[in-house]
Amino acid sequence: MDRLRSRRRHALLAVPVGLALTASLGLLPAAASAAPQGPGAAKAAAAEDGPLLSYVVNTDRERGTLARVKKAITEARGTVVVAYEQIGVVVAHSANPGFGAALRAVPGVQSAGATRTAPITPAATTDVGKPEKLKLSGPAALAAARSAEPGQEPLEGLQWDLRAIKADQAAKVNPGSRDVTVGVIDTGVDDTHPDLAPNFSRSQSASCVTGKADTSPGAWRPFDPAQDYHGTHVAGTIAAARNGTGIAGVAPEAKVSAIKVSTAKGAFFYAESVVCAFVFAADHHIAVTNNSYYVDPWLFNCSDDPDQKAIADAVGRAASYAQRKGTLNIAAAGNSSMDLSAKQLPDASSPNDTTPKNRTIDPAKCLDIPAELPGVVAVSATGVKSLKSFYSNYGLGRIDVAAPGGDNRQVPDLPAKDGRILSTLPGGDYGYLQGTSMASPHVAGVAALLKSAHPDASPQELRWLLRAQASNPGCPVAPADAACTGTQHVNSFYGYGIVDALAAVQDSDDD
């Protein structure tokens, strides 16, 4: 995309070499809130069909409750797509406008609601702009290759971001473990890319687009490589191999997998897909997940709206399940230049799958999902000068750590000369992107290094280590594009600081 988007999955694109990737009012049909209450509510569903929508139904985990809910779904003219009984979440489809209200009246149902406002079609990200491919025969690539030192990758001279977090030095101490996998929950990954193939884990990859995991060969790949480049770009930042080709990742010997959750053309990241992804990651021993998106169609999900509450509940249960099973979840904070700790915020983009409406939300009651879920590491973006990127969200108490996400207003020295992040693109290409979508995978890579060094560390311990080993530049002395609040150690721009890959591996080496 060529305009700055608030969605983390729509990264800010720049030059070829790498592509650029990274609500409290009820706006569903009025009939959705008009179903009768009581034991017979499900049977009293409206007779006329509306658009076919997807729903999440959240219940307790009692076997009797789940059986009753499945029966009620059928009675309300719905179909069960998949039941994640371990977390009490059922994904269903229905064209009944009264389906959500009918299910909310069923004993044992704690929340239920539509995950979208647009009809299901056969089959979002946080980057700013579209990717600009790097011409491997162009002057920038040739200058990088000429400047490469022994042991460096041919394009590493263009990766100012690796040097900014000392990932180039960290690789000489601990490049990551083959026992650690980072799952890229995104638009899919081109596992045939020469910089990704050596580290790609097919057995830990799937498509979750329908809400049910599909592990058939290649299901995890992008629908359209020209449009769905985001996940491949993210994957390269995390774990591009040091193999004498292209670029290097932050954890170049860790594994990376793909869990595809977006609809075609990277358009939408719906709740049922994300629930599937977190459960899949947990059940397939994925140590870290990277989440460079927000869950559509609401920029914020508010607890006073039944549909948005159900979305937050379902995704929250899945993320919590992954954490309990040993997975650390890392997420981009967003590209709207918003103070997430403000008393109120505007939202003119929701729902983004039909017609958005202007609304004002209370950030204490309306959450950016998954970045603001408990236990998730929320990441803001910085440029080459270690200043907050102009587009990055921020907020005291809302940001855990910061990392390079790129900023074309902060220009690095030669040979880079491009303030965005260079990484892998489908088809063996490389390109530039900027966004908190690009910052989050740097943190995921450092988390993979920490997990490699501390294999028994829990997700909570890894989150603490990320914070403890980060380096905080403090609030800028010069005027910034937003007001920075807090202290030298914890503030609204950087959280606990910019991650430090070398500190992560040195501390473990000294133990």
C-alpha positions in Angstrom: 0.0 0.0 0.0 1.2 3.5 -0.8 -0.2 5.4 2.1 0.5 5.1 5.8 -1.8 2.7 7.4 -2.7 2.1 11.0 -2.7 -1.7 10.5 0.5 -3.3 11.6 0.3 -5.8 8.9 0.4 -3.1 6.2 4.1 -2.1 6.4 5.5 1.0 5.0 7.1 0.0 1.7 10.3 1.5 0.2 12.8 0.4 -2.4 13.0 -3.2 -3.9 15.6 -5.2 -1.8 12.7 -5.8 0.5 9.0 -5.1 0.6 7.4 -2.9 3.1 4.8 -4.5 5.3 4.2 -4.3 9.0 -14.1 -0.1 18.6 -17.0 0.4 21.1 -20.1 1.0 19.1 -22.1 -1.9 17.8 -22.1 -1.6 14.0 -23.5 -5.0 13.0 -27.0 -5.4 11.5 -29.6 -4.2 14.0 -31.3 -7.6 14.0 -28.2 -9.1 15.7 -29.3 -7.6 19.0 -33.0 -8.5 18.8 -33.1 -12.2 19.5 -35.4 -13.4 22.4 -33.8 -14.6 25.6 -34.3 -17.8 27.5 -33.9 -21.6 27.0 -35.7 -21.5 23.6 -33.8 -18.5 22.3 -31.7 -20.5 19.8 -34.8 -22.1 18.3 -36.4 -18.7 17.9 -33.8 -17.4 15.4 -35.0 -15.2 12.7 -36.4 -17.0 9.6 -34.8 -14.8 7.0 -31.2 -15.1 6.1 -28.6 -12.3 6.1 -25.0 -12.4 5.0 -23.0 -15.5 5.8 -20.7 -14.5 8.7 -18.2 -16.2 10.9 -18.7 -16.3 14.7 -16.7 -17.2 17.8 -18.7 -18.7 20.7 -16.8 -18.7 24.0 -17.9 -21.2 26.7 -16.7 -23.0 29.8 -14.8 -26.2 29.0 -17.3 -28.7 30.5 -18.1 -31.5 28.1 -21.9 -31.0 28.7 -21.7 -27.3 28.0 -19.8 -27.8 24.8 -22.3 -30.4 23.6 -25.2 -28.1 24.4 -23.6 -25.2 22.6 -22.9 -27.3 19.5 -26.6 -28.3 19.5 -27.7 -24.7 19.9 -25.5 -23.7 17.0 -27.3 -26.1 14.7 -30.7 -25.0 16.1 -29.9 -21.4 15.4 -29.1 -22.4 11.7 -25.4 -22.3 12.1 -22.6 -24.8 11.4 -19.6 -25.7 13.6 -16.3 -25.1 11.7 -14.1 -26.2 14.5 -14.2 -26.5 18.3 -11.1 -25.7 20.3 -12.3 -27.5 23.4 -9.0 -27.0 25.3 -9.8 -23.2 25.5 -13.6 -23.3 25.2 -13.8 -21.6 21.8 -16.1 -22.7 19.0 -15.9 -21.3 15.5 -19.2 -21.3 13.6 -20.7 -19.9 10.4 -24.3 -18.7 10.1 -26.4 -16.5 7.8 -29.0 -16.0 10.6 -28.9 -12.3 11.6 -30.0 -13.3 15.2 -27.3 -16.0 15.6 -25.0 -14.1 17.9 -27.8 -13.0 20.3 -29.3 -16.4 20.3 -26.1 -18.1 21.3 -25.4 -15.6 24.0 -28.7 -16.7 25.6 -27.5 -20.4 25.9 -26.5 -21.5 29.4 -22.7 -21.8 29.6 -22.0 -19.3 26.8 -19.8 -16.5 28.2 -19.6 -14.5 25.0 -20.5 -14.9 21.4 -20.2 -12.6 18.4 -19.5 -12.1 14.7 -15.8 -11.8 13.8 -16.5 -9.7 10.7 -19.1 -7.3 9.2 -18.6 -8.4 5.6 -19.9 -11.8 4.2 -17.5 -14.7 4.1 -15.8 -14.9 0.7 -14.1 -18.0 -0.7 -10.7 -18.0 -0.1 -4.6 -7.4 8.3 -0.6 -6.3 8.7 1.3 -3.2 10.1 3.6 -1.8 7.6 3.6 1.6 6.0 3.6 1.7 2.2 4.4 -0.9 -0.3 7.7 -2.7 -0.7 10.4 -1.4 -3.0 12.5 -4.3 -4.4 16.2 -4.1 -4.4 17.9 -4.4 -7.7 20.7 -6.9 -7.1 22.6 -5.5 -10.0 22.0 -1.9 -8.8 24.4 0.5 -7.2 23.2 -0.1 -3.6 23.6 -3.8 -3.8 27.0 -3.6 -5.5 28.2 -1.1 -2.9 27.0 -3.4 -0.1 28.8 -6.4 -1.6 32.0 -4.4 -2.0 31.9 -3.3 1.6 31.1 -6.7 3.0 33.7 -7.9 5.5 34.7 -11.6 5.9 31.8 -13.5 7.4 29.2 -10.9 6.3 26.4 -11.6 3.9 26.5 -9.8 0.5 23.7 -7.3 1.4 24.5 -7.0 5.1 26.0 -3.5 4.6 22.4 -2.3 3.9 21.1 -3.8 7.2 21.7 -0.9 9.5 19.1 -2.5 11.8 21.3 -5.5 12.6 24.1 -3.2 13.7 21.7 -1.0 15.7 20.8 -4.0 18.0 24.3 -5.6 17.8 22.8 -8.7 16.1 25.9 -8.9 13.8 28.1 -9.2 16.9 25.7 -11.6 18.7 25.8 -14.0 15.8 29.5 -14.6 16.5 28.7 -15.6 20.1 25.4 -17.5 19.7 23.5 -17.5 16.3 20.5 -19.3 17.7 19.5 -23.0 18.3 18.0 -25.4 15.8 15.7 -26.4 18.7 14.0 -23.0 18.8 11.3 -22.1 16.2 9.7 -18.7 15.7 6.2 -18.9 14.2 5.3 -16.1 11.8 1.6 -15.6 12.1 1.0 -13.6 9.0 0.3 -13.6 5.2 2.3 -16.8 4.6 6.0 -17.4 3.9 7.8 -18.3 0.7 9.8 -21.2 2.2 11.6 -21.7 -1.2 13.5 -18.4 -0.8 17.2 -19.2 -0.7 17.7 -17.2 2.5 14.8 -18.9 4.3 14.8 -22.5 3.0 17.7 -23.6 5.2 15.9 -22.6 8.4 12.3 -23.3 7.5 10.3 -25.8 9.5 7.5 -27.4 7.4 6.3 -29.6 10.2 5.5 -26.5 12.3 3.7 -24.7 9.5 0.0 -24.5 8.4 -2.7 -22.3 7.0 -5.3 -21.2 9.5 -7.3 -19.0 7.2 -10.5 -20.9 7.6 -10.1 -21.1 11.4 -9.1 -24.8 11.1 -5.4 -25.7 10.6 -4.5 -27.0 7.1 -1.1 -28.7 7.1 -1.1 -29.9 3.5 2.2 -29.2 1.7 2.5 -25.5 0.7 -0.7 -24.4 2.5 1.4 -21.9 4.4 2.7 -20.1 1.3 1.3 -16.7 0.2 -1.9 -16.7 -1.9 -0.4 -14.2 -4.2 3.3 -13.5 -3.8 3.0 -10.1 -5.5 0.5 -9.0 -2.9 1.1 -11.2 0.2 4.8 -10.4 0.7 4.5 -9.3 4.3 5.1 -12.6 6.1 8.1 -13.4 3.9 9.7 -10.0 4.8 9.1 -10.6 8.5 10.6 -14.1 8.4 13.8 -12.9 6.9 14.4 -10.4 9.6 14.0 -13.1 12.2 16.0 -16.0 10.7 17.5 -15.4 7.3 20.4 -17.8 7.1 24.1 -16.8 7.1 24.8 -18.8 4.0 26.6 -16.4 1.7 23.4 -15.3 0.1 21.5 -12.0 0.5 20.9 -10.8 4.1 21.2 -12.2 7.6 18.5 -12.6 10.2 18.7 -11.7 13.9 18.8 -15.4 14.8 20.4 -16.9 11.7 20.5 -20.5 13.0 17.1 -20.6 14.7 14.1 -22.1 12.8 11.2 -20.2 11.4 7.7 -21.5 10.5 4.7 -20.0 8.8 1.1 -19.9 10.1 -0.9 -18.2 7.4 -3.9 -16.3 8.8 -4.8 -13.6 6.2 -7.3 -13.7 3.5 -6.1 -13.3 -0.1 -4.1 -10.2 -0.9 -3.2 -9.8 2.8 -6.6 -8.2 3.2 -8.0 -9.3 6.6 -6.8 -11.1 9.7 -10.0 -12.4 11.3 -10.3 -13.7 14.9 -11.0 -17.3 14.1 -7.8 -17.5 12.0 -5.7 -16.0 14.8 -7.3 -18.3 17.4 -6.3 -21.3 15.2 -2.8 -19.9 14.8 -2.1 -19.5 18.6 -3.5 -23.0 19.3 -1.4 -24.5 16.5 1.7 -22.8 17.7 1.1 -24.0 21.3 0.5 -27.6 20.2 3.5 -27.7 17.8 6.1 -26.6 20.3 6.8 -23.2 18.7 8.8 -21.1 21.2 8.0 -17.6 19.9 5.3 -16.2 17.7 5.5 -12.9 15.8 2.3 -11.0 15.2 2.7 -8.0 12.9 -1.0 -7.3 12.5 -4.2 -6.4 14.4 -7.3 -8.6 14.4 -9.8 -7.3 11.9 -12.3 -5.6 11.5 -11.9 -3.5 14.6 -8.8 -1.3 15.3 -9.8 -1.6 18.9 -12.1 -4.2 20.4 -14.4 -2.7 23.1 -15.8 -4.7 26.0 -19.2 -2.9 25.8 -19.9 -4.3 22.3 -20.9 -8.0 22.3 -19.2 -8.9 19.1 -15.9 -7.1 19.9 -16.0 -8.6 23.4 -16.3 -12.1 21.9 -13.3 -11.4 19.6 -11.1 -10.2 22.4 -12.2 -13.1 24.6 -11.5 -15.8 22.0 -8.1 -14.4 20.9 -7.2 -13.8 24.5 -8.0 -17.4 25.4 -5.9 -18.7 22.6 -2.9 -16.4 23.3 -3.1 -17.4 27.0 -3.2 -21.1 26.1 -0.1 -20.6 24.0 1.7 -18.9 26.9 0.8 -21.7 29.3 2.2 -24.2 26.8 5.5 -22.3 26.6 5.1 -19.9 23.7 6.1 -16.2 24.0 3.9 -14.0 21.8 5.3 -10.8 20.4 3.2 -8.2 18.6 3.6 -4.9 16.8 2.1 -1.8 18.5 0.7 -0.2 15.4 1.3 2.6 12.9 -1.2 5.3 13.9 1.2 7.6 15.9 -1.3 7.1 18.8 -0.6 7.4 22.5 -2.2 4.1 23.6 -2.2 5.4 27.2 -4.4 8.4 26.4 -7.8 8.9 28.0 -9.5 8.6 24.7 -8.6 8.0 21.0 -10.3 8.5 17.7 -11.0 5.5 15.4 -12.3 6.3 11.9 -11.2 3.0 10.3 -13.6 0.4 11.9 -15.1 -1.8 10.8 -12.6 -2.0 8.0 -14.3 -4.8 6.0 -17.5 -2.8 5.3 -18.2 0.9 6.0 -16.1 2.5 8.7 -17.8 4.8 11.2 -16.2 7.6 13.2 -16.1 6.8 16.9 -14.1 7.8 20.0 -12.9 4.9 22.2 -11.6 4.6 25.8 -8.3 2.7 25.7 -8.9 1.4 29.1 -11.9 -0.5 27.8 -11.0 -1.0 24.1 -7.9 -3.1 23.3 -5.6 -3.4 20.3 -5.6 -7.2 19.7 -3.3 -9.0 20.1 -0.7 -6.4 21.1 -2.5 -5.3 24.3 -3.4 -8.8 25.6 -1.9 -9.9 28.9 1.6 -11.4 28.5 2.1 -10.3 24.9 5.2 -8.3 24.3 4.2 -5.0 22.6 6.8 -3.4 20.3 7.2 0.2 19.1 9.5 1.1 16.2 12.7 3.2 15.9 14.8 4.5 13.1 18.6 4.6 12.5 19.1 7.4 15.0 17.3 5.5 17.8 14.4 7.9 17.7 10.8 6.7 17.7 9.7 6.2 14.1 7.3 9.0 13.1 4.4 6.5 12.5 4.8 4.3 15.6 2.2 4.0 18.3 3.5 4.5 21.8 2.3 4.8 25.4 3.5 4.6 29.0 2.7 1.2 30.3 1.6 0.0 26.9 5.0 -0.6 25.2 7.3 -3.3 26.5 10.3 -2.7 24.2 11.3 -1.0 21.0 13.3 -2.2 18.0 14.3 -1.0 14.5 11.2 -0.7 12.3 12.6 1.8 9.9 11.9 5.5 9.3 12.6 7.1 5.9 13.0 10.4 7.7 16.1 9.1 9.5 18.8 8.3 6.9 21.8 6.0 7.7 25.3 6.4 6.4 26.7 4.6 3.4 26.4 2.1 2.0 22.8 1.7 3.4 21.4 5.2 2.7 17.9 3.9 3.2 16.1 4.3 6.5 13.8 1.4 6.0 14.3 -2.3 6.7 15.7 -4.6 4.1 14.5 -8.2 4.1 13.4 -11.1 2.0 10.5 -11.1 -0.5 8.7 -13.9 -2.3 10.4 -15.3 -5.4 14.0 -14.9 -4.1 13.8 -11.1 -4.0 14.7 -8.5 -1.4 13.1 -5.3 -0.6 12.6 -2.4 1.9 9.7 -1.8 4.2 9.0 0.2 7.3 6.5 -0.1 10.1 6.0 -1.6 13.5 5.6 -4.8 11.5 9.3 -4.6 10.9 10.2 -3.8 14.5 8.4 -6.8 16.0 10.4 -9.5 14.2 13.6 -8.0 15.5 12.3 -8.6 19.0 11.2 -12.1 18.0 14.7 -12.8 16.8 16.3 -11.6 20.1 13.7 -13.7 22.0 14.8 -16.7 19.9 18.4 -16.0 20.9 17.4 -15.8 24.6 15.4 -19.1 24.3 18.5 -20.7 22.7 20.6 -19.6 25.6 18.0 -20.3 28.3 16.1 -23.4 26.9 14.2 -23.8 30.2 13.0 -20.2 30.4 9.3 -19.7 30.5 7.5 -17.1 28.4 7.2 -14.8 31.4 11.0 -15.2 32.1 11.8 -14.4 28.4 9.6 -11.3 28.5 11.4 -10.2 31.7 14.8 -10.8 30.0 13.9 -8.8 26.9 13.1 -5.9 29.2 16.1 -6.3 31.5 18.6 -6.4 28.6 17.2 -3.6 26.6 19.0 -0.3 26.4 16.8 2.8 26.9 18.0 6.1 25.4 15.4 8.0 27.5 13.0 10.6 26.2 14.5 12.7 23.4 16.0 16.1 24.4 15.1 17.6 21.1 11.5 18.2 20.2 9.8 15.1 18.9 6.6 14.4 16.9 4.9 13.4 20.2 5.2 13.9 23.9 7.4 11.4 25.6 6.6 10.6 29.2 8.3 8.5 31.9 11.8 8.0 33.0 15.2 7.1 31.7 14.5 3.5 32.5 10.8 3.2 31.4 9.0 5.6 29.1 6.2 5.9 26.6 8.4 5.8 23.4 10.7 2.8 24.2 9.1 1.0 27.1 12.0 -0.6 28.9 14.3 0.2 25.9 15.6 -0.9 22.5 16.4 -4.6 22.5 20.1 -5.6 22.5 20.9 -9.0 20.9 24.5 -9.0 22.1 23.5 -8.4 25.7 21.1 -11.3 25.4 23.8 -13.8 24.3 26.6 -12.4 26.4 24.7 -12.6 29.7 24.0 -16.3 29.0 27.6 -16.9 28.0 28.8 -15.5 31.3 26.4 -17.8 33.3 
